[in-house]
């Protein structure tokens, strides 16, 4: 399953995240959920001391930060590259 944090849903409603970009990420996560293959997408592990492993997915100028737990995907942030690493990490 794919779960979006409240922050991501709010950003989508406000228009901070364009609908087409959200759709790109959503379709990619649907495919990732089916295949379970990180090599098919531009996904890298986020460096840092965190309690769990976080990953980033890249689509053009936008990044999605997420983690995997019990084969579920939790997307915690979607934003432009220059914003994601400043605000989130």
C-alpha positions as CSV (number, residue, x, y, z in Angstrom):
1,X,0.0,0.0,0.0
2,X,1.0,3.6,-0.5
3,X,0.4,6.1,2.2
4,X,0.8,9.9,2.0
5,X,1.5,12.1,5.0
6,X,-0.8,15.0,5.8
7,X,1.9,17.4,4.7
8,X,1.9,15.9,1.2
9,X,-1.9,16.0,0.9
10,X,-1.9,19.7,2.1
11,X,0.7,20.7,-0.5
12,X,-1.3,19.0,-3.2
13,X,-4.4,20.9,-2.2
14,X,-2.6,24.2,-2.0
15,X,-1.0,23.7,-5.4
16,X,2.6,23.7,-4.1
17,X,3.0,20.3,-5.8
18,X,1.6,20.4,-9.4
19,X,-1.0,17.7,-10.1
20,X,1.1,16.2,-12.9
21,X,4.1,15.8,-10.7
22,X,2.1,14.1,-8.0
23,X,0.6,11.8,-10.7
24,X,4.2,10.9,-11.9
25,X,5.2,10.0,-8.3
26,X,2.0,8.2,-7.6
27,X,2.3,6.0,-10.7
28,X,5.9,5.3,-9.9
29,X,5.0,4.2,-6.4
30,X,2.2,2.0,-7.8
31,X,4.8,0.3,-10.1
32,X,7.3,0.1,-7.2
33,X,4.6,-1.5,-5.1
34,X,4.0,-4.2,-7.7
35,X,7.7,-4.9,-8.7
36,X,9.5,-4.2,-5.4
37,X,12.5,-3.4,-7.5
38,X,14.3,-0.1,-6.6
39,X,16.6,-0.5,-9.6
40,X,13.9,0.4,-12.0
41,X,13.6,3.9,-10.6
42,X,16.1,6.6,-9.6
43,X,16.0,5.8,-5.9
44,X,18.8,6.3,-3.4
45,X,19.1,5.9,0.3
46,X,19.2,9.2,2.2
47,X,22.4,9.6,4.3
48,X,22.1,10.4,7.9
49,X,21.5,9.1,11.4
50,X,17.8,8.2,11.4
51,X,15.8,5.5,13.2
52,X,14.7,4.0,9.9
53,X,16.0,3.9,6.4
54,X,14.7,6.8,4.2
55,X,14.9,6.9,0.4
56,X,14.5,9.6,-2.2
57,X,12.9,9.1,-5.6
58,X,13.8,11.6,-8.3
59,X,11.5,12.8,-11.1
60,X,12.9,15.8,-12.9
61,X,13.4,18.7,-10.5
62,X,11.2,17.1,-7.9
63,X,12.1,14.6,-5.1
64,X,10.0,12.4,-3.0
65,X,11.2,11.3,0.4
66,X,9.8,8.0,1.7
67,X,10.4,4.9,3.8
68,X,9.3,1.3,3.6
69,X,7.7,-0.6,6.5
70,X,6.0,-4.0,6.2
71,X,6.0,-3.7,2.4
72,X,4.1,-0.4,2.7
73,X,5.4,2.8,1.2
74,X,5.1,6.0,3.4
75,X,5.7,9.2,1.4
76,X,6.6,11.9,3.8
77,X,7.6,14.8,1.5
78,X,7.4,15.8,-2.1
79,X,9.0,19.0,-3.3
80,X,11.6,20.7,-5.5
81,X,15.2,19.6,-5.2
82,X,16.4,22.8,-3.6
83,X,13.6,22.7,-1.0
84,X,13.6,19.0,-0.1
85,X,17.0,18.7,1.4
86,X,16.8,22.1,3.2
87,X,13.4,21.5,4.8
88,X,13.4,17.8,5.4
89,X,17.0,16.6,6.2
